[in-house]
Amino acid sequence: MIITPFTSDFYTIFPAPNVEELTEFCNKKSKSEVRNDLFSWGKLCKVDRVPLLWEEVIDLYKPSMEILSQQLNKSFQYTMFNPWLNLYKKNYYQEIHDHHEHDISSVFFVNDGVDFSKFFFYDRHILNFSETYEELMSYKNTFEPDIKKGDIIFFSSNLLHGVTTHQSDEIRKTLSLNFNIDEVA
C-alpha cells in the first residue's frame, strides 16, 4: 500500500448549484470592461481580465462555499478578495503561477467546447526527482482535472496552476477569486 504522508494540497470540483445565476452574471460582463492595466500580475500571460468587486459575487458564491464546507467537514469564516473575469481569445493562455498570499482559490467555468484551453496543475517539486525516480513512479509534472461548463473548482492557493493555449474562436470565460480563512469553527 502506498501512503501519502502529507495533505498540504487539495482540490475539489463540482457543478455550481446556481450555475445559471453565475453564468448569467459572467455573460453580462462586457469585453469593453477589460482593464488589464489594473492587475499587477499577468505580464507573462495572454488573457484579458475584467476586474470585479467581491460584493458583486459573494451571494452568488455562498451556495458553493457551503458545499466546500461540507466536503471539508468543517465550518469556517472567510474573507473573499476581489474576483476577476478571465477572457481567453484564440492563442491566449495563462502562465504557471500560484496565489500563495491566500488560502483557497477558486475558478468557475462559464463555458467549454472543442479546442478550448485546459486548466492544469503543475508540480512545484519536479526539480526534486531524478529521472529514474520519475520513471519508477510514472511521474507526470502536470495534471489536468476533468472540468466541464458550469463546474467550480476550489484548490489550495499554493498549488501551481495555469491554462493551456486556447485554440477556439469562441472566447473562453472563467471567474476567478481567492479566499483567506479567518476562523475554523
C-alpha positions in Angstrom: 0.0 0.0 0.0 1.4 3.4 -1.0 0.8 6.0 1.7 1.0 9.8 1.2 2.2 11.3 4.5 1.1 14.9 3.9 -2.1 16.5 2.8 -0.9 20.1 2.2 -2.7 20.4 -1.1 -6.3 19.7 -2.2 -8.7 20.4 -4.9 -12.4 19.7 -5.4 -14.7 20.1 -8.4 -18.4 20.0 -8.5 -21.2 21.6 -10.6 -22.1 25.0 -9.1 -25.5 24.7 -7.5 -26.6 28.0 -9.0 -24.9 27.6 -12.4 -27.5 29.6 -14.3 -27.1 32.7 -12.0 -23.3 32.6 -12.1 -23.3 32.1 -15.9 -25.7 35.0 -16.4 -23.6 37.2 -14.2 -20.4 36.4 -16.1 -22.1 36.8 -19.5 -23.4 40.2 -18.6 -19.9 41.5 -18.3 -18.7 43.1 -21.4 -15.4 42.9 -23.3 -15.4 46.7 -23.0 -14.9 46.3 -19.3 -11.4 44.7 -19.8 -8.9 46.5 -17.6 -5.6 44.6 -17.8 -3.8 47.7 -16.6 -5.4 47.3 -13.1 -3.7 44.0 -12.5 -0.1 43.8 -11.2 0.2 40.2 -12.4 0.0 38.6 -15.8 3.0 40.1 -17.7 3.9 36.5 -18.8 0.4 35.5 -19.9 -2.0 36.5 -22.6 -5.5 36.9 -21.2 -8.0 39.7 -20.9 -9.2 40.4 -17.4 -12.3 42.2 -16.1 -12.0 43.4 -12.5 -14.9 42.8 -10.2 -15.8 43.6 -6.6 -16.3 40.9 -4.0 -19.6 42.4 -3.1 -20.9 41.6 -6.6 -20.3 37.8 -6.2 -20.3 36.9 -2.6 -24.0 35.9 -2.6 -23.5 34.0 -5.8 -20.7 32.1 -4.3 -22.3 31.2 -0.9 -24.1 28.0 -2.2 -20.7 26.7 -3.5 -18.9 27.7 -0.3 -21.5 25.7 1.7 -20.7 22.6 -0.4 -17.0 23.2 0.1 -17.6 23.4 3.9 -19.5 20.1 3.8 -16.7 18.4 1.8 -14.1 19.6 4.2 -16.4 18.6 7.1 -15.6 21.9 8.8 -17.3 25.2 9.1 -15.2 28.3 8.6 -15.4 32.1 8.3 -13.6 33.6 5.3 -12.6 36.8 3.6 -13.3 37.0 -0.1 -11.0 39.1 -2.2 -12.0 41.0 -5.4 -12.6 38.5 -8.2 -12.0 38.9 -11.9 -13.3 37.5 -15.1 -10.8 35.9 -17.5 -11.4 36.1 -21.2 -9.3 33.8 -23.4 -9.4 34.6 -27.1 -7.7 32.3 -29.6 -4.0 31.8 -28.7 -4.4 33.2 -25.2 -3.1 31.3 -22.2 -2.1 31.7 -18.5 1.4 31.1 -17.3 2.1 28.8 -14.4 1.6 30.7 -11.1 0.1 30.4 -7.6 -1.8 32.6 -5.2 0.4 31.9 -2.2 -0.8 35.0 -0.4 -4.2 33.4 0.0 -5.6 30.2 1.5 -8.1 28.9 -1.1 -8.5 29.8 -4.8 -11.5 29.1 -7.0 -12.5 29.2 -10.6 -16.0 29.0 -12.1 -16.0 27.7 -15.7 -18.7 29.6 -17.7 -18.3 27.7 -20.9 -16.4 24.9 -22.7 -16.1 23.5 -26.1 -13.9 21.9 -28.8 -10.3 23.3 -28.8 -10.9 25.1 -25.5 -7.8 25.7 -23.4 -7.4 23.5 -20.3 -6.8 24.4 -16.7 -3.9 22.4 -15.2 -1.9 21.9 -12.0 1.9 21.9 -12.1 4.1 20.1 -9.5 6.4 22.6 -7.9 8.6 19.7 -6.7 9.6 18.5 -10.2 13.3 19.5 -9.6 13.4 17.2 -6.5 13.2 13.9 -8.6 15.8 12.0 -10.6 14.8 10.7 -14.0 14.9 7.1 -12.7 12.6 8.0 -9.8 10.2 9.7 -12.2 10.2 6.5 -14.3 9.7 4.3 -11.2 6.7 6.3 -10.1 5.3 7.0 -13.6 5.7 10.7 -12.6 4.0 13.4 -14.6 4.6 17.1 -13.7 1.2 18.3 -14.9 -2.3 17.2 -14.1 -5.5 18.4 -16.0 -8.6 17.9 -13.8 -11.8 16.9 -15.7 -13.7 20.2 -15.8 -16.9 21.0 -17.6 -19.0 24.1 -18.3 -20.8 25.0 -15.0 -18.2 23.4 -12.8 -16.5 25.2 -10.0 -13.1 24.2 -8.6 -11.6 25.1 -5.2 -7.9 24.4 -4.5 -5.1 25.2 -2.2 -3.8 28.6 -3.3 -0.2 27.5 -3.1 -0.8 24.9 -5.9 0.9 26.0 -9.1 -1.6 26.1 -12.0 -2.1 27.6 -15.4 -4.1 27.4 -18.6 -3.0 25.9 -21.9 -3.2 27.9 -25.2 -6.8 28.5 -26.3 -7.4 27.2 -29.8 -11.1 28.0 -30.3 -12.6 31.1 -32.0 -15.1 31.2 -29.2 -14.0 33.2 -26.1 -13.4 31.0 -23.1 -14.7 32.6 -19.9 -13.8 31.9 -16.3 -14.5 33.7 -13.0 -11.6 33.5 -10.5 -11.3 34.6 -6.9 -9.3 34.0 -3.7 -10.3 33.5 0.0 -8.5 33.6 3.2 -9.7 31.5 6.1 -10.4 33.7 9.2 -11.6 31.2 11.6 -12.4 27.5 11.7 -15.4 26.5 13.8 
